[in-house]
Structures are given as C-alpha cells and as structure tokens.
Amino acid sequence: MTTVEMYQGRPESEEGRLPREIRTYDFLDRLGIAYRRTDHDRADNMEACNEIDAILGVIICKNLFLCNRQRTDFYLLMMPGDKKFKTKELSSQINSARLSFASPEEMLKYLDIEPGAVSIMGLMNDHEHAVRLLIDEDVLKDEYVGCHPCVCTSSLKIRTRDIIDTYLPATGHGYQTVHLVGED
C-alpha cells in the first residue's frame, strides 16, 4: 500500500472520481456531517482495510450485503471487521432462514455499489427502502464508524452518533441491533 494521508471533508477536485462517490460527499455535506477521509489503493478485503484502520484510527466495519433464499428480502450487515460471520447466528435473530450473499447485480440495483465497496453509505441510494440495516451491537459501542464512500479507493471516519441520529433518518432507514459472537 502506498503512503496515504488523512483529509478533512471532501476532495478538492472531483477529477477521476465516480459520481456515486461525489454524491456521497454531497449528501454528507448537506446533512452537516463532519468526516475525515483518506484516499488509497483499492481496498476490497479486510487485510487492506486493516491498514487503513491504522491511518484513520478507527476499525472499518465489515459490511455484508445478504439476501434470503427467495431473493425477496435484502440485508446490509455492519459488524466489526475482526468478527467471523456465522449465517446461523444471524438467521435466528432476524427470522430469515437460508441467508446468502446477494449478487453484484443486486448490490448495484439497491445500493449503487459494486463488490468491495459495500458500505452503509449505499443506503442513501435505496429510495425504495428494500434493504434492512442490521448493526452488530459492538459497532454501536465505538465512537466512530469507518466506511467507504460507495467506492473502495477512499475511506471515511464518521461519528457513530452522526450515522445513527442524522444520516439514517435522512435516508429513511432504521436499523436492528444484532448480537454476533463470531467465534468457532
């Protein structure tokens, strides 16, 4: 990974940035949500995210886009990056058997995000409220949340309270707290 710097707020230039990333900054700025940002090489796995964690001083959440077997119910799960995901553990809490990962096409359709960039920021694109947000209780204990601005080449550090109290209401999404042990 190349050396990265941390910035306050949006990039000075939009050149070379995808519209979905710029829309994320526009949305956060309209809401008055402060954020720190870093640009970096493609971070589409937890190892790369761990390196970015150290720069941002926050644990970047593992974000999983899931669906039921019938592909009629969709879920965005935010959990600490160091926890293991156990389908059975989550299924019982949300009364949805046979959870699996949603397809890249469904990710794009509902969140306007591609694999590797799944993030709570995608909920601003879910105008039909088709996606249910699930947050592991440990994420809510942290002062800050680390996430991607709908692309995997930048990362944000945002106060958890700003996500819960301002961002989610602005998107029209609520959330369900879940308890994941994540141990073998």
Buried (B, 14 or more C-beta within 10 A) or exposed (E): EEEBEBBEEBBEEEEEBBEBBBBBBEBBEEBEBEBBBBBBEEBBEEEBBBBBBEBBEBBBBBBBBBBBEEEEBBBBBBBBBEBEBEBEBBBEEBEBEEBEBBEEEBBBBBBBBBEBBBBBBBBBBBEEEEBBBBBBEBBBEBEBBBBBBBBBBBBBBBBBEBBBEBBBEBBEBEBEEBEBEBEE
